[in-house]
Amino acid sequence: MNDQSSSGLLETTQAPAVVEMRDIYKIYGSGTTEVRALDGVSLTIRAGEFVAIMGPSGSGKSTCMNILGCLDVPSSGEYWFRGVEVGGLDRDELALLRRNFMGFVFQSFNLLPRVSALGNVELPLIYEGVRPTRRHQLAMQALTNVGLAERVHATSAQLSGGQQQRVAIARALVTEPPVLLADEPTGNLDTVMAGEIMKELVSIREQRGITILMVTHEPEIARYADRILFFTDGKLVRDGAPAEVIP
């Protein structure tokens, strides 16, 4: 489904590391109640890769995504993001890292219901202190890029689920982050709309060279990625191309 050329794959394998996890553990409780949500995970993700994270419920995939997105911290081990050891950052520095280098897309869209598509996409720019005229221009361009130029003044209630997710993608990308994290981005969409959203993500990656990290439980969605990380019981048990990981 992903038609990335072999030369593109070669470029990706030679790209610098964006993410490096070294022997990461995330442990809840202790003694007989101890749960290892992540159990000695090590991995490297390079610039420009589209990586899907899969596994059954309770496998550790969401915990891994939360740590990758600096929304949680490991119990032990090292997490390096773009050459910075994240464990050495305080809460404000983590927030700054997320704001400057990461975009987030969630299953539930998380749009302000009474605010227009344009207003929703402008929000991250408001937090960055971008002037209103420039903010408007950037948000308009972001919505145009996801095919919503004619719907910029519509509120969430006036948009379909697929259109709302496109607004969420535009909002995540309006600050041009190098990394996009998507947590079940098609979970609330029908099959047709899910396919359209995935094609949009593939196109964005090809145009911008952005790194995409996506959690999904759906094999058909995971096949859009270059690479799949499959978790079981907190361990990374398979790591490879979709054809190698998905039966």
Salt bridges, closest charged atoms under 4 A:
GLU20 OE2 - ARG22 NH2 3.71
GLU34 OE2 - ARG36 NE 3.13
ASP39 OD1 - ARG36 NH1 3.13
ASP39 OD2 - LYS235 NZ 3.15
GLU49 OE1 - ARG227 NH1 3.05
ASP72 OD1 - LYS26 NZ 3.24
GLU78 OE1 - ARG22 NH1 3.25
GLU122 OE2 - HIS136 ND1 3.89
GLU184 OE2 - HIS217 ND1 3.06
GLU196 OE1 - ARG166 NH2 3.91
GLU200 OE1 - ARG166 NH1 2.70
GLU220 OE2 - ARG223 NH1 2.50
ASP226 OD2 - ARG205 NH1 2.67
ASP239 OD1 - ARG227 NE 2.81
